[in-house]
Amino acid sequence: MSSRHAVTPRGLNVTRSPLSQGRFGRMFRNLASATFGAKDSDNVANLSALADKMVAGFDGPKDGPDAEESGIPALYTYFGQFIDHDITFDPVSSLTKQQDPDGLVDFRTPSFDLDNVYGRGPNDQPYMYDHNKFRLGEKVTGAGVPDAHDLPRFKGRALIGDPRNDENSIVSQFQALMLRFHNRMVDDNDSLSFEEVQQRVRFHYQYVVLNDFLARIVNADVLDALKTAGQYDRSKLAYYHWKTYPFMPVEFSVAAYRLGHSMIRPGYRLNDADNMLLQIFPDPHNPDKNALTGFRAMGPGRAMDWGRFIDLDTRGFGDENDPTNPDNKRRLQFAYRIDSSLVDPLRKLPPEVASNPASLALRNLERSWRLGLPSGQAVARAMNLMPLSDDDIIIGKAVDEPGAGDPQIRIATIANGIFAGNCPLWAYILAEARQNPTDMAIPATDGPATVKTPQLGPVGGRIVAEVFLGMMFGDNSSVLSQDPQWTPVTGSGFALKDLVAYALGQGDPLH
């Protein structure tokens, strides 16, 4: 390691002063750091033992119903990643970036301003724009997909506001949808300036974040506690406070908001074609097999049928294993449940993605420890909550009926009891979600009407919700600051599926 990497990044010197606040900071500045051994090597070894238990055995991509599925359509996993890239400029927050502590020095002020889409604007980055509209990439084909575009590229590299939004095929094609959302907003509002259209796009996006995305991942009781008369209330923020500008709390960035890692499926079907059920990473035993790897042009046949990722209701849904269903080739895929289990491909990330450690679970756990995060129990007590008992902190899949291949491991039994009463914050938040299930309606016809869906609870949900709300309250141009009662012209039910449909040219204009 070079000497420059041995220096603690500016903004992360939070352990030296409990009151420090740079671009990074702490929500719980007076809590002691959690440790898991007497020496560094002991900490790493014990966290490795926990990480190993947090990764499930191999289970390939599925077309049919899956016991690990939640009631949350699969696109929300990658919308969450898209949000992460909007509010952060942290290279290590990305699933596919190697750790580069020096990159944290240039961490930008967090806000939901879509700078991952708009970049520095048409005056400073004209190659991304055609007058007030975005340039689109080449058309992409796909079975059952009539109209799709790749991102604009130069020698394979995407010309977009944040290159991380090209790191896998799903977030890449969602980025392309956001370009089309803006372009249609221009077409529907041709008397508005670029800046006025940009604000409308941001308001619709922020509205989805506040009223749809948060409600999917955070328990309703947690969100209701942050409202007055049905509206989010800045005075209800009890733990996230800033001096001048909102900062990025490490409890959020390296623990609570890493919930999405547990929602990732081992693979996804992109469209109707038989060869479009793809793993998230290349199979090391079959390297020529197609995967969802990014940072490259979309190949022929890889266009996404968005109705497989979000409930667009354009072609109907069906059970692919039911030959009597007239639309048996199409099925809405759901995110995996928020729990303390990650799919097997995340056990050993490809070398071009990450290394040392290659395990995503260990990367999260070790980073949290090195940044001095408190235990989950300590944070719960700081929130005046009764911490989960060790018996309630279960490492494993939150399936309804665990089988022989779904071990349910109590945290205190791992690494000779080092985690008893002392659970790493990230693992605690995932385990807490299991204790906060919601019966969530599923918009499909091939299973039960509802499915128990774990959601972030009093610790994890409160951290995520307060940071999201605080960033918007702290941004004078956000929808919460400008017009907290604003709703899209289509009504208060505007959700992610409506954003996608509008980008695809469906539905009424948004004025």
C-alpha positions as a printed NumPy array, in Angstrom:
array([[  0.   ,   0.   ,   0.   ],
       [  1.383,   3.384,  -0.952],
       [  2.048,   5.949,   1.751],
       [ -0.788,   8.183,   0.58 ],
       [ -3.284,   5.44 ,   1.403],
       [ -1.933,   5.178,   4.913],
       [ -3.232,   8.629,   5.794],
       [ -6.712,   8.883,   7.292],
       [ -8.938,  10.593,   4.689],
       [ -9.969,  14.157,   5.436],
       [-13.564,  14.144,   6.665],
       [-13.202,  10.721,   8.283],
       [-11.162,  11.931,  11.254],
       [-14.323,  11.509,  13.291],
       [-12.706,   9.434,  16.024],
       [-10.456,  12.275,  17.142],
       [-13.266,  14.611,  18.092],
       [-16.777,  13.471,  18.976],
       [-18.141,  16.793,  17.716],
       [-16.339,  16.913,  14.375],
       [-18.404,  17.283,  11.249],
       [-16.964,  17.44 ,   7.764],
       [-18.482,  15.987,   4.642],
       [-18.696,  12.77 ,   6.678],
       [-19.812,  12.752,  10.274],
       [-21.654,  10.771,  12.924],
       [-25.215,  10.732,  14.117],
       [-24.177,   9.169,  17.432],
       [-20.917,  10.939,  18.196],
       [-20.633,   9.981,  21.853],
       [-20.972,   6.213,  21.476],
       [-17.939,   3.997,  21.831],
       [-16.623,   2.055,  18.865],
       [-17.571,  -1.607,  18.789],
       [-14.637,  -4.016,  18.808],
       [-14.612,  -7.755,  18.277],
       [-11.229,  -8.882,  19.54 ],
       [ -8.123,  -7.783,  21.394],
       [ -5.995,  -7.348,  18.264],
       [ -6.676,  -6.24 ,  14.729],
       [ -6.168,  -9.777,  13.504],
       [ -8.701, -11.051,  16.038],
       [-11.257,  -8.486,  14.886],
       [-10.807,  -9.472,  11.245],
       [-10.966, -13.192,  12.03 ],
       [-14.155, -12.864,  14.053],
       [-15.816, -10.612,  11.5  ],
       [-14.81 , -13.123,   8.818],
       [-16.6  , -15.85 ,  10.76 ],
       [-19.748, -13.707,  10.874],
       [-19.461, -12.754,   7.198],
       [-19.227, -16.411,   6.232],
       [-22.519, -17.142,   8.002],
       [-24.193, -14.17 ,   6.299],
       [-23.765, -15.583,   2.778],
       [-26.166, -18.273,   1.607],
       [-25.2  , -21.413,  -0.236],
       [-25.265, -21.438,  -4.017],
       [-28.714, -20.975,  -5.499],
       [-28.946, -19.973,  -9.145],
       [-31.318, -17.508, -10.802],
       [-34.957, -18.593, -10.902],
       [-37.823, -17.91 , -13.254],
       [-40.578, -19.131, -10.961],
       [-41.708, -18.236,  -7.439],
       [-38.945, -18.1  ,  -4.858],
       [-39.262, -18.473,  -1.076],
       [-36.838, -15.568,  -0.549],
       [-38.888, -13.096,  -2.528],
       [-40.423, -10.122,  -0.785],
       [-43.414,  -8.088,  -1.934],
       [-41.075,  -5.398,  -3.295],
       [-40.64 ,  -5.443,  -7.097],
       [-37.033,  -6.028,  -8.114],
       [-36.487,  -2.582,  -9.618],
       [-36.524,  -1.008,  -6.139],
       [-33.191,  -2.723,  -5.403],
       [-31.543,  -0.828,  -8.24 ],
       [-33.509,   2.357,  -7.72 ],
       [-31.933,   2.287,  -4.257],
       [-28.509,   1.968,  -5.875],
       [-29.353,   4.839,  -8.223],
       [-30.297,   6.968,  -5.182],
       [-27.015,   6.049,  -3.506],
       [-25.09 ,   7.341,  -6.508],
       [-27.129,  10.547,  -6.438],
       [-26.454,  11.394,  -2.799],
       [-22.865,  10.16 ,  -2.602],
       [-19.648,  10.562,  -4.465],
       [-17.931,   7.848,  -2.487],
       [-16.142,   5.287,  -4.67 ],
       [-16.406,   2.595,  -1.99 ],
       [-20.197,   2.957,  -1.648],
       [-20.558,   1.247,  -4.989],
       [-20.864,  -2.512,  -5.244],
       [-18.326,  -2.644,  -8.046],
       [-15.636,  -0.206,  -6.966],
       [-12.434,  -1.072,  -5.21 ],
       [-11.697,   0.638,  -1.93 ],
       [ -9.963,   3.974,  -2.467],
       [ -9.934,   6.001,   0.757],
       [ -8.421,   9.053,  -0.946],
       [-11.567,   9.276,  -3.025],
       [-13.492,  10.237,   0.086],
       [-11.675,  13.571,   0.221],
       [-13.769,  14.853,  -2.69 ],
       [-17.065,  13.633,  -1.272],
       [-19.733,  16.124,  -2.292],
       [-22.515,  17.63 ,  -0.179],
       [-25.304,  15.052,  -0.24 ],
       [-28.612,  16.007,  -1.864],
       [-31.298,  14.497,  -4.059],
       [-30.474,  16.735,  -7.01 ],
       [-29.951,  14.119,  -9.746],
       [-26.421,  15.275, -10.472],
       [-25.74 ,  11.641, -11.363],
       [-28.068,  12.328, -14.33 ],
       [-27.488,  16.015, -15.116],
       [-23.777,  16.137, -14.396],
       [-22.607,  19.739, -14.578],
       [-25.286,  20.705, -17.091],
       [-25.407,  21.434, -20.849],
       [-23.089,  24.432, -20.696],
       [-20.254,  22.534, -19.008],
       [-20.84 ,  19.069, -20.504],
       [-22.436,  19.766, -23.908],
       [-21.49 ,  16.321, -25.252],
       [-24.23 ,  14.843, -23.033],
       [-26.942,  17.083, -24.481],
       [-28.763,  17.99 , -27.667],
       [-29.995,  21.497, -26.815],
       [-32.307,  21.031, -23.772],
       [-32.585,  17.264, -24.165],
       [-30.223,  14.407, -23.436],
       [-28.502,  12.514, -26.192],
       [-29.573,   8.871, -26.191],
       [-27.473,   5.915, -27.138],
       [-27.994,   3.247, -29.765],
       [-31.266,   1.366, -29.905],
       [-31.153,  -1.971, -28.088],
       [-33.135,  -5.014, -29.112],
       [-34.821,  -7.491, -26.8  ],
       [-37.536, -10.12 , -27.104],
       [-40.874,  -8.502, -26.311],
       [-39.321,  -5.019, -25.895],
       [-40.449,  -2.599, -28.622],
       [-38.361,   0.456, -27.73 ],
       [-35.119,   0.65 , -25.735],
       [-31.941,   2.713, -25.853],
       [-28.451,   2.232, -24.516],
       [-26.631,   5.091, -22.839],
       [-24.66 ,   7.396, -25.143],
       [-21.104,   6.104, -25.324],
       [-17.646,   6.925, -26.596],
       [-15.399,   3.917, -27.121],
       [-17.675,   1.889, -24.877],
       [-17.69 ,   4.299, -21.939],
       [-21.   ,   5.89 , -21.001],
       [-21.237,   9.681, -21.353],
       [-23.308,  10.305, -18.23 ],
       [-23.26 ,  12.386, -15.05 ],
       [-21.885,   9.583, -12.868],
       [-19.975,   6.642, -14.401],
       [-21.07 ,   4.377, -11.548],
       [-24.524,   4.283, -13.14 ],
       [-23.051,   2.054, -15.827],
       [-21.716,  -0.564, -13.439],
       [-24.392,  -3.185, -14.146],
       [-26.971,  -3.671, -16.87 ],
       [-29.977,  -2.871, -14.682],
       [-28.842,   0.448, -13.204],
       [-27.401,   1.351, -16.619],
       [-30.74 ,   0.892, -18.367],
       [-32.531,   2.719, -15.555],
       [-30.159,   5.647, -16.098],
       [-31.196,   5.572, -19.766],
       [-34.836,   5.697, -18.64 ],
       [-34.141,   8.812, -16.575],
       [-32.686,  10.486, -19.666],
       [-35.908,   9.658, -21.502],
       [-38.003,  10.899, -18.56 ],
       [-36.307,  14.303, -18.838],
       [-36.668,  14.353, -22.63 ],
       [-40.387,  13.651, -22.487],
       [-40.788,  16.342, -19.824],
       [-39.163,  18.761, -22.297],
       [-41.564,  17.665, -25.044],
       [-44.597,  18.063, -22.783],
       [-43.499,  21.474, -21.499],
       [-41.9  ,  23.172, -24.485],
       [-42.377,  26.669, -23.047],
       [-40.218,  25.949, -19.991],
       [-36.496,  26.601, -19.685],
       [-34.009,  23.803, -19.094],
       [-33.767,  24.772, -15.418],
       [-37.56 ,  24.701, -14.996],
       [-37.821,  21.256, -16.582],
       [-34.923,  20.057, -14.448],
       [-36.742,  21.179, -11.301],
       [-39.901,  19.336, -12.328],
       [-37.935,  16.167, -12.993],
       [-36.254,  16.475,  -9.596],
       [-39.573,  17.061,  -7.837],
       [-41.113,  13.937,  -9.372],
       [-38.041,  11.905,  -8.45 ],
       [-37.965,  13.266,  -4.898],
       [-41.681,  12.618,  -4.55 ],
       [-41.109,   8.945,  -5.45 ],
       [-38.222,   8.722,  -2.978],
       [-40.313,  10.173,  -0.144],
       [-43.697,   8.618,  -0.805],
       [-42.953,   5.313,  -2.509],
       [-39.38 ,   4.108,  -1.973],
       [-39.209,   4.899,   1.756],
       [-42.592,   3.259,   2.326],
       [-41.326,   0.07 ,   0.655],
       [-38.211,  -0.34 ,   2.777],
       [-39.069,   1.332,   6.127],
       [-41.763,   0.182,   8.538],
       [-44.816,   2.466,   8.526],
       [-44.66 ,   3.041,  12.299],
       [-41.165,   4.513,  11.913],
       [-42.266,   6.85 ,   9.123],
       [-45.449,   7.913,  10.939],
       [-43.364,   8.997,  13.942],
       [-41.65 ,  11.538,  11.663],
       [-44.893,  13.167,  10.524],
       [-47.299,  15.78 ,  11.827],
       [-50.818,  15.709,  10.37 ],
       [-49.601,  13.352,   7.659],
       [-46.675,  15.578,   6.55 ],
       [-42.992,  15.006,   7.27 ],
       [-41.919,  17.398,  10.024],
       [-38.324,  18.622,  10.357],
       [-38.783,  19.109,  14.115],
       [-39.267,  15.344,  14.464],
       [-35.672,  14.622,  13.417],
       [-34.158,  13.483,  16.701],
       [-30.757,  12.086,  15.679],
       [-29.627,  13.674,  12.4  ],
       [-28.529,  17.273,  12.932],
       [-26.057,  19.396,  11.002],
       [-24.472,  22.819,  11.421],
       [-24.552,  24.499,   8.016],
       [-25.062,  21.823,   5.359],
       [-26.222,  18.215,   5.654],
       [-23.387,  15.736,   6.011],
       [-23.186,  12.015,   5.269],
       [-23.376,   9.988,   8.516],
       [-21.178,   6.912,   8.532],
       [-23.927,   5.034,  10.389],
       [-26.013,   5.523,   7.245],
       [-23.409,   5.139,   4.514],
       [-21.611,   2.014,   5.744],
       [-24.378,   0.326,   7.735],
       [-28.06 ,   1.239,   7.423],
       [-28.192,   2.032,   3.712],
       [-26.36 ,  -1.154,   2.82 ],
       [-29.692,  -2.914,   3.256],
       [-29.874,  -3.229,  -0.523],
       [-27.128,  -5.829,  -0.596],
       [-29.509,  -8.31 ,   1.024],
       [-32.204,  -7.547,  -1.608],
       [-30.057,  -8.612,  -4.574],
       [-31.128, -11.763,  -6.387],
       [-28.478, -14.132,  -7.831],
       [-29.714, -13.193, -11.288],
       [-32.562, -11.663, -13.27 ],
       [-34.514, -12.326, -16.438],
       [-34.241,  -9.303, -18.744],
       [-36.838, -10.241, -21.352],
       [-38.649, -13.117, -23.066],
       [-35.617, -14.651, -24.768],
       [-34.569, -18.057, -23.435],
       [-30.948, -16.931, -22.919],
       [-31.8  , -13.754, -20.997],
       [-31.956, -15.222, -17.477],
       [-28.589, -13.832, -16.398],
       [-26.432, -14.069, -13.265],
       [-25.336, -10.834, -11.633],
       [-21.663, -11.777, -12.123],
       [-19.93 , -14.108, -14.585],
       [-19.822, -17.739, -13.518],
       [-16.134, -18.526, -12.781],
       [-16.783, -22.101, -13.963],
       [-18.348, -20.875, -17.217],
       [-16.72 , -17.501, -17.999],
       [-18.245, -17.309, -21.469],
       [-21.78 , -17.31 , -20.088],
       [-23.55 , -13.951, -20.312],
       [-23.907, -11.884, -17.119],
       [-25.182,  -8.494, -15.999],
       [-21.709,  -6.966, -15.998],
       [-21.581,  -3.265, -16.82 ],
       [-19.2  ,  -0.657, -18.211],
       [-19.874,  -1.819, -21.747],
       [-22.389,  -1.307, -24.532],
       [-25.635,  -3.231, -24.24 ],
       [-25.289,  -6.237, -26.5  ],
       [-27.968,  -7.376, -28.945],
       [-31.016,  -8.852, -27.268],
       [-30.317,  -7.338, -23.825],
       [-33.054,  -4.701, -23.696],
       [-34.976,  -4.81 , -20.431],
       [-38.666,  -5.587, -20.283],
       [-39.496,  -3.231, -17.414],
       [-42.674,  -5.155, -16.655],
       [-40.449,  -7.914, -15.285],
       [-38.994,  -5.464, -12.729],
       [-41.895,  -3.164, -11.809],
       [-45.688,  -3.612, -11.989],
       [-46.429,  -1.707, -15.185],
       [-49.564,  -3.752, -15.964],
       [-48.925,  -3.481, -19.696],
       [-48.928,  -7.146, -20.689],
       [-50.223,  -8.929, -17.609],
       [-48.316, -11.293, -15.355],
       [-48.096, -15.026, -15.306],
       [-46.42 , -18.011, -13.676],
       [-43.735, -19.183, -16.068],
       [-44.257, -22.736, -14.815],
       [-48.008, -22.707, -15.575],
       [-48.601, -23.87 , -19.182],
       [-52.294, -22.939, -18.95 ],
       [-51.459, -19.252, -18.523],
       [-51.665, -17.482, -21.91 ],
       [-48.788, -15.182, -20.939],
       [-46.671, -17.838, -19.285],
       [-43.353, -16.378, -20.451],
       [-43.64 , -13.246, -18.347],
       [-43.382, -12.917, -14.602],
       [-42.736,  -9.932, -12.33 ],
       [-39.549, -10.516, -10.329],
       [-39.33 ,  -9.409,  -6.72 ],
       [-36.416,  -8.276,  -4.591],
       [-35.138, -10.711,  -2.018],
       [-36.174, -10.022,   1.548],
       [-34.266,  -7.584,   3.73 ],
       [-32.521,  -9.99 ,   6.068],
       [-29.071, -10.987,   7.275],
       [-28.38 , -13.18 ,   4.255],
       [-26.641, -12.322,   0.982],
       [-26.703, -14.469,  -2.151],
       [-23.736, -16.686,  -2.992],
       [-22.303, -14.588,  -5.884],
       [-21.55 , -11.886,  -3.29 ],
       [-19.348, -14.289,  -1.324],
       [-16.473, -13.797,  -3.739],
       [-16.731, -10.777,  -5.976],
       [-14.91 , -11.012,  -9.32 ],
       [-11.35 ,  -9.635,  -9.174],
       [-12.233,  -6.782, -11.527],
       [-14.919,  -5.735,  -9.037],
       [-13.165,  -5.999,  -5.67 ],
       [-10.487,  -7.859,  -3.793],
       [ -8.924,  -8.134,  -0.348],
       [-11.474,  -8.938,   0.899],
       [-13.566, -10.224,  -1.985],
       [-16.525, -11.052,   0.253],
       [-19.063,  -8.217,   0.181],
       [-20.295,  -9.102,   3.672],
       [-16.775,  -8.954,   5.082],
       [-16.062,  -5.703,   3.254],
       [-19.099,  -4.119,   4.912],
       [-18.331,  -5.506,   8.364],
       [-14.625,  -4.714,   8.297],
       [-15.164,  -1.194,   6.984],
       [-17.694,  -0.47 ,   9.738],
       [-15.254,  -1.669,  12.373],
       [-12.337,   0.322,  10.952],
       [-14.483,   3.463,  10.926],
       [-15.317,   2.886,  14.59 ],
       [-19.064,   2.389,  14.341],
       [-20.893,   1.509,  17.578],
       [-22.748,  -1.769,  18.   ],
       [-26.382,  -2.095,  17.054],
       [-27.335,  -2.509,  20.703],
       [-25.517,   0.712,  21.64 ],
       [-27.374,   2.662,  18.953],
       [-30.705,   1.174,  20.055],
       [-30.074,   2.27 ,  23.654],
       [-29.088,   5.747,  22.437],
       [-32.51 ,   5.873,  20.761],
       [-34.165,   4.874,  24.047],
       [-35.158,   1.522,  22.567],
       [-34.926,  -1.936,  24.08 ],
       [-32.182,  -3.656,  22.07 ],
       [-32.937,  -6.927,  20.345],
       [-32.031,  -9.942,  22.429],
       [-29.289, -12.188,  21.13 ],
       [-31.943, -14.818,  20.408],
       [-33.715, -12.367,  18.099],
       [-30.583, -11.546,  16.104],
       [-30.732, -14.399,  13.622],
       [-28.255, -14.756,  10.798],
       [-29.893, -16.403,   7.812],
       [-32.677, -16.173,   5.276],
       [-35.968, -14.735,   6.523],
       [-38.029, -17.356,   4.669],
       [-41.43 , -18.359,   6.03 ],
       [-40.477, -22.009,   6.516],
       [-36.688, -22.481,   6.769],
       [-35.522, -25.776,   5.371],
       [-32.377, -27.836,   5.793],
       [-30.546, -25.506,   3.425],
       [-31.615, -22.379,   5.307],
       [-29.647, -22.369,   8.589],
       [-30.906, -19.961,  11.252],
       [-27.898, -19.022,  13.371],
       [-28.14 , -16.985,  16.543],
       [-25.528, -14.257,  16.686],
       [-24.165, -15.29 ,  20.1  ],
       [-23.124, -18.72 ,  18.775],
       [-20.668, -17.279,  16.239],
       [-16.944, -16.762,  16.973],
       [-17.11 , -18.091,  20.543],
       [-19.753, -15.561,  21.594],
       [-17.8  , -12.394,  20.713],
       [-20.965, -10.849,  19.236],
       [-23.185, -11.511,  22.259],
       [-24.737,  -8.149,  23.142],
       [-22.282,  -6.621,  20.672],
       [-23.634,  -7.007,  17.135],
       [-22.101,  -4.984,  14.285],
       [-24.53 ,  -2.238,  13.311],
       [-25.066,  -3.436,   9.728],
       [-25.877,  -7.003,  10.794],
       [-28.085,  -5.711,  13.622],
       [-30.138,  -3.551,  11.236],
       [-30.656,  -6.466,   8.841],
       [-31.661,  -8.785,  11.681],
       [-33.988,  -6.109,  13.064],
       [-35.842,  -5.995,   9.737],
       [-36.792,  -9.618,  10.218],
       [-38.621,  -8.585,  13.401],
       [-40.623,  -5.971,  11.459],
       [-42.498,  -7.795,   8.676],
       [-45.359,  -6.213,   6.767],
       [-48.012,  -8.028,   4.74 ],
       [-47.31 ,  -6.438,   1.368],
       [-49.663,  -6.827,  -1.579],
       [-47.999,  -8.295,  -4.652],
       [-49.167,  -7.115,  -8.092],
       [-49.16 , -10.518,  -9.786],
       [-51.462, -13.464, -10.302],
       [-49.159, -16.411,  -9.737],
       [-49.173, -16.622,  -5.947],
       [-50.725, -15.327,  -2.75 ],
       [-52.225, -11.851,  -2.652],
       [-49.772, -10.722,   0.014],
       [-46.372, -11.817,   1.227],
       [-44.632, -11.079,   4.529],
       [-41.968,  -8.536,   3.727],
       [-39.296,  -7.525,   6.277],
       [-38.767,  -3.765,   6.489],
       [-36.227,  -1.612,   8.289],
       [-37.272,  -1.189,  11.902],
       [-36.816,   1.331,  14.738],
       [-33.006,   1.548,  14.425],
       [-32.285,   0.987,  10.736],
       [-35.471,   2.611,   9.481],
       [-35.023,   5.66 ,  11.682],
       [-31.454,   6.204,  10.479],
       [-32.389,   5.901,   6.801],
       [-35.557,   7.985,   7.058],
       [-33.966,  10.781,   9.093],
       [-31.018,  11.065,   6.713],
       [-33.271,  11.114,   3.65 ],
       [-35.554,  13.723,   5.195],
       [-32.696,  15.749,   6.63 ],
       [-30.975,  15.975,   3.255],
       [-34.168,  17.285,   1.681],
       [-34.966,  19.701,   4.506],
       [-31.37 ,  20.923,   4.312],
       [-31.588,  21.567,   0.561],
       [-33.369,  24.87 ,  -0.148],
       [-34.268,  23.724,  -3.665],
       [-35.857,  20.372,  -2.703],
       [-39.56 ,  19.609,  -2.838],
       [-39.753,  19.526,   0.974],
       [-38.217,  22.985,   1.258],
       [-39.93 ,  24.602,  -1.736],
       [-43.423,  23.112,  -1.546],
       [-43.908,  20.258,   0.981],
       [-47.5  ,  19.667,  -0.161],
       [-46.603,  19.418,  -3.856],
       [-47.963,  16.412,  -5.751],
       [-47.686,  15.398,  -9.419],
       [-50.606,  16.41 , -11.619],
       [-51.571,  12.737, -11.877],
       [-52.246,  12.607,  -8.127],
       [-50.712,  11.596,  -4.824],
       [-50.343,   7.955,  -5.871],
       [-47.46 ,   8.729,  -8.244],
       [-44.874,   5.97 ,  -7.745],
       [-41.791,   4.429,  -9.33 ],
       [-43.912,   2.471, -11.812],
       [-45.443,   5.767, -13.015],
       [-42.006,   7.324, -13.446],
       [-40.969,   4.319, -15.565],
       [-44.199,   4.352, -17.574],
       [-43.86 ,   8.076, -18.319],
       [-40.285,   7.593, -19.517],
       [-41.542,   4.848, -21.845],
       [-44.057,   7.237, -23.382],
       [-47.12 ,   5.887, -21.58 ],
       [-49.747,   7.841, -19.682],
       [-50.717,  11.497, -19.651],
       [-48.278,  14.425, -19.876],
       [-46.758,  15.755, -16.66 ],
       [-47.111,  19.516, -16.558]])
